[in-house]
Amino acid sequence: MQSLILTASIIFLSSVASFGQDYIVTIQGDTIKGNVKPLTYGPDKKVQVTEPGKKKVVYPFFKVKSFFFDGDTYQPVKGPDGYTFMKVIKSGYLSLFSFQQKDQTTFDGVFLTKRDGTGMEVPNLTFKKGMKNFLEDCPSVAGKIENDKLNKRDLHQIVDEYNACIDKENTAVEPTVVAKPPQSEINTSAWDALESKVKSQPDFAGKDDALEMISEIKNKIATSQKVPNFLVEGLKSSLNQDVFKVELENALKEIN
């Protein structure tokens, strides 16, 4: 009897632990802990999370800032075939990711992104040329790649040395202080017009999601925050009807 109770207790504790280990972070910054299940097959990437004692909730791609699953962190990144969830290998001004290549289930692709939004799939045959050009803003690292002192086997070292190079340059240059306009002076009229247009239309698939994304973008503009590209792409996908074309284009001009 005692062994059965002990076994049941172990199973219960393991179940509780599994719920507490994984989590997702929404675009609003909320952290939701639970049993996380990435739904990365097909064109619409999603993440499912089940909190203890609650029903399963599926979060679409554009509502997820990141998620932690089975010991790894994943983030939405624009890759060779559009936006997808990528596994974080190294973070920094230059970040290293692994991703699922087209029609694949394993994370065998290797991708690099800079904080300025530029990115590149790490090539095989043209590694030297591609990497040298991509990292040319740090001549010391680009030179080592050109002279074969660093190659694809040294990818982690390349990322570390490049980030150290960029950090050194940033600390050497005195930052320019740019005054931010008061929140009341920031113009979001085009976004207000788009929001009104969406609200005025009969219900359609994705209407609630579109309004939520517009609200989030307006909030980021008002607080002088950068609007994530995947949030913009998610809105474009939701408002791909001709009726929204003019208002959407005008709104996007305010963040481009």
C-alpha positions in Angstrom: 0.0 0.0 0.0 2.8 2.4 0.9 4.6 1.7 -2.3 1.4 2.5 -4.3 1.1 5.8 -2.4 4.7 6.6 -3.0 4.4 5.8 -6.7 1.3 8.0 -7.0 3.0 10.8 -5.2 6.0 10.7 -7.5 3.7 10.7 -10.6 1.8 13.7 -9.1 5.0 15.7 -8.3 6.4 14.9 -11.8 3.2 16.2 -13.3 3.3 19.4 -11.3 7.0 19.9 -12.1 6.4 19.4 -15.8 3.7 22.1 -15.7 6.0 24.5 -14.0 9.1 24.2 -16.3 7.8 25.4 -19.6 6.1 28.7 -20.4 5.3 31.2 -23.1 5.7 35.0 -23.1 2.9 36.9 -25.0 3.5 40.0 -27.1 2.0 41.9 -24.2 4.7 40.6 -21.9 2.6 38.2 -19.9 4.3 34.9 -18.8 2.0 31.8 -18.9 3.4 28.7 -17.3 2.1 25.2 -18.2 2.4 22.3 -20.5 3.7 23.8 -23.7 3.3 22.2 -27.1 4.7 23.9 -30.2 2.5 23.5 -33.3 5.2 24.2 -35.9 3.9 22.1 -38.8 2.1 23.7 -41.7 2.0 27.4 -42.7 0.4 28.7 -39.5 2.8 28.4 -36.6 1.2 28.2 -33.1 1.9 27.4 -29.5 -0.4 25.4 -27.3 -0.2 25.8 -23.5 -2.2 24.0 -20.8 -2.1 25.6 -17.4 -2.6 23.3 -14.4 -6.3 22.7 -13.9 -7.3 24.7 -17.0 -8.2 24.0 -20.7 -5.7 24.1 -23.5 -5.2 27.5 -25.1 -3.6 27.9 -28.6 -1.8 31.1 -29.2 -1.2 32.2 -32.9 2.2 33.1 -34.0 1.8 36.9 -33.8 0.7 36.8 -30.2 3.9 35.0 -29.0 7.1 36.9 -28.1 8.9 33.8 -27.1 8.4 30.4 -25.4 10.5 28.0 -23.4 10.1 24.3 -24.2 12.0 21.3 -23.2 15.1 23.3 -22.1 15.2 25.6 -25.1 14.0 29.1 -25.9 12.2 29.9 -29.2 11.5 33.2 -30.8 9.7 34.3 -34.0 12.2 35.2 -36.6 11.9 36.1 -40.3 13.8 33.3 -42.1 14.3 32.2 -45.7 10.7 31.1 -46.1 9.0 33.8 -44.0 8.4 34.1 -40.3 8.7 31.0 -38.1 9.7 30.0 -34.6 13.5 29.4 -34.3 15.5 27.9 -31.4 17.8 30.4 -29.7 21.4 29.1 -29.7 23.2 32.4 -28.8 21.8 35.9 -28.1 23.4 39.3 -28.7 23.6 42.0 -31.3 24.3 39.1 -33.6 22.1 36.1 -32.6 22.4 32.5 -33.7 19.4 30.3 -34.2 18.5 26.9 -35.5 15.3 26.4 -37.5 13.1 23.9 -39.5 14.0 24.0 -43.1 11.1 23.7 -45.7 9.2 20.4 -45.4 11.5 19.3 -42.5 10.5 18.5 -38.9 14.0 18.8 -37.3 15.8 22.0 -36.5 18.8 21.5 -38.8 18.9 25.0 -40.5 21.3 27.6 -39.1 20.4 31.3 -39.1 22.0 34.5 -38.0 20.2 37.8 -37.3 21.5 41.2 -36.3 19.6 43.6 -34.0 19.1 45.9 -37.0 16.8 43.4 -38.5 19.1 41.9 -41.2 19.5 38.2 -41.3 21.2 35.4 -43.2 20.9 31.6 -43.5 24.4 30.2 -42.8 25.6 28.8 -46.1 27.6 25.7 -46.8 29.4 26.1 -50.1 29.7 29.9 -50.0 30.3 30.2 -46.2 33.5 32.4 -46.5 32.1 34.8 -49.0 28.6 35.1 -47.4 29.9 35.5 -43.8 32.6 37.9 -44.8 30.1 40.2 -46.5 27.5 39.9 -43.7 30.0 40.7 -41.0 31.9 43.4 -42.9 31.1 46.0 -40.3 33.6 44.3 -38.0 36.8 44.1 -40.2 38.7 42.1 -37.6 36.2 39.2 -37.7 35.7 39.5 -41.5 39.4 39.4 -42.0 39.8 36.2 -39.9 37.1 34.6 -42.1 38.8 35.8 -45.3 42.2 34.4 -44.1 40.7 31.0 -43.0 41.5 31.7 -39.3 37.8 31.2 -38.6 35.5 28.8 -40.6 32.2 27.2 -40.2 33.4 24.9 -37.4 34.1 28.1 -35.4 30.6 29.6 -35.8 30.0 30.1 -32.1 33.4 31.8 -31.8 32.6 34.0 -34.8 29.4 35.1 -33.1 31.1 35.8 -29.8 34.0 37.8 -31.4 31.6 39.8 -33.6 29.4 40.8 -30.6 32.5 41.7 -28.6 33.7 43.9 -31.6 30.3 45.6 -31.8 30.1 46.2 -28.1 33.6 47.8 -28.1 32.7 50.1 -30.9 29.4 51.2 -29.2 31.2 52.0 -25.9 33.9 53.9 -27.8 31.4 56.3 -29.4 29.6 58.7 -27.2 25.9 58.1 -27.7 23.8 60.8 -29.2 20.8 61.7 -27.1 17.6 61.9 -29.2 14.8 63.7 -27.5 11.5 61.7 -27.7 8.4 63.7 -28.4 5.8 63.8 -25.6 3.2 61.0 -25.9 0.5 63.6 -26.7 2.4 64.8 -29.7 2.9 61.4 -31.4 0.6 61.1 -34.4 -1.4 57.8 -34.6 -4.2 59.2 -36.7 -3.7 56.7 -39.5 -3.8 53.9 -37.0 -7.0 55.3 -35.5 -8.5 55.4 -39.0 -7.5 51.8 -39.6 -8.9 50.8 -36.2 -12.2 52.5 -37.0 -12.4 50.9 -40.4 -11.9 47.4 -39.0 -14.5 48.0 -36.3 -17.0 49.3 -38.9 -16.8 46.1 -41.0 -19.1 43.1 -40.4 -17.5 40.3 -38.4 -14.8 38.4 -40.4 -12.2 35.7 -39.5 -9.4 37.4 -37.6 -11.2 40.6 -36.8 -10.7 40.4 -33.0 -7.0 39.5 -33.6 -6.6 42.4 -35.9 -8.0 44.9 -33.4 -5.8 43.5 -30.7 -2.7 43.8 -32.9 -3.6 47.4 -33.9 -4.1 48.3 -30.2 -0.7 46.8 -29.4 1.0 48.6 -32.3 -0.6 51.9 -31.2 0.7 51.4 -27.7 4.2 50.7 -28.9 4.2 53.8 -31.1 2.9 56.0 -28.2 5.6 54.7 -25.9 8.4 55.1 -28.6 9.0 51.3 -28.7 10.0 49.4 -31.8 7.1 47.6 -33.5 8.2 43.9 -34.1 8.1 42.9 -37.8 6.2 39.7 -37.0 3.4 41.8 -35.5 3.2 43.9 -38.7 3.2 40.7 -40.8 0.5 39.2 -38.6 -1.7 42.3 -39.2 -1.1 42.2 -42.9 -2.2 38.6 -43.0 -5.4 39.4 -41.0 -6.3 42.4 -43.1 -5.5 41.1 -46.6 -8.9 42.2 -48.0 -9.0 45.1 -50.5 -11.4 47.0 -48.2 -8.5 47.7 -45.8 -5.8 48.4 -48.3 -5.7 52.2 -48.2 -6.0 52.5 -44.4 -3.5 49.8 -43.8 -0.9 51.3 -46.2 -1.3 54.7 -44.6 -0.9 53.3 -41.1 2.2 51.3 -42.0 3.8 54.4 -43.4 3.9 55.8 -39.9 6.3 53.1 -38.7 8.4 52.7 -41.8 
